[in-house]
């Protein structure tokens, strides 16, 4: 989100420069440091130390997340295993028409779901559907998280467009875990019964996803734990100044989703004489998983995926997005 805000700022500056033409006076550089953004802990007024109750809660969340991975098969994304080092970051996208977007949003609203709830459900179902079928039916567990924009917790001016480049977001501490059934290789259920079961299963999963998101959104204590979560996932800086080795690849990758909402509310389509079309942003994907992004621009929804070409190719990524769209359209009855 911050990257989009930064782009909008640059877009506005470009329009201002164009407006003044040759009479434009460039700013005097040299004092940019006064505009540097404070880290999230300071910007949001998060205390340096956790209270005892918060420490206990953090430990309980860590223990709970660890237990989710015990004695169960984790649903992971297949990838090319002949490479150990990342290659190039890539992106693919599918954009729906205005009418398709409208119908989909209406169906989500009728079902009591946000578009993010629906697509996170579709991702979980799609990951399940691409698992290897074996002789017996089995249960797999999809595990992931939600991304949270924390700018609303930052005090002025750090909550504003004057500070777009800092990392003012977090991930949910508690994991989203969904158990899903993988049919056996001999399963020959007829199409009609499979479709009915599919819709029912999708809605059950969607309600679990919705409850997870609402629980995270209503968690007033989460912001105080965010620095601890970041610290746990940050590689220690080498004391000798040497370049650390590349982290080992994740052999059980998942698929995450980042919902950016209505992009028109973040980036103005027009600044002066300039018009903008199809803005997008992704994080640098260096892992074996997929990072899915969801956003709407000029009433058209775009589902995109970032991947690393060492472990996935364009056709695979596009096929995954197609499956997600098919899953959600089928389950919600979007024509």
Secondary structure, DSSP 8 states (H G I E B T S, - for coil): -HHHHHHHHHHHHHHHHHHHGGG------S-GGGG----HHHHTT--SS--HHHHHHHHHHHHHHHHTTSSSEE------TT--S---EEEEEEE--HHHHHHHHHHHHHTT--HHHHHHHHHHHHHHHTS---SS-EEEEEEE--EEE-GGGS-TTTTSGGG-SS--EEE-SS-EEEEEEE--TT----HHHHHHHHHHHHHHHHHHHHHHHHHHHT-TTHHHHHHHHHHHHS----TT----------SS--EEEEEEEEGGGTS-SEETTEE-----------SSSEEEEEEEETTEEEEEEEEETTT--HHHHHHHHHHHHHHHHHHHT--
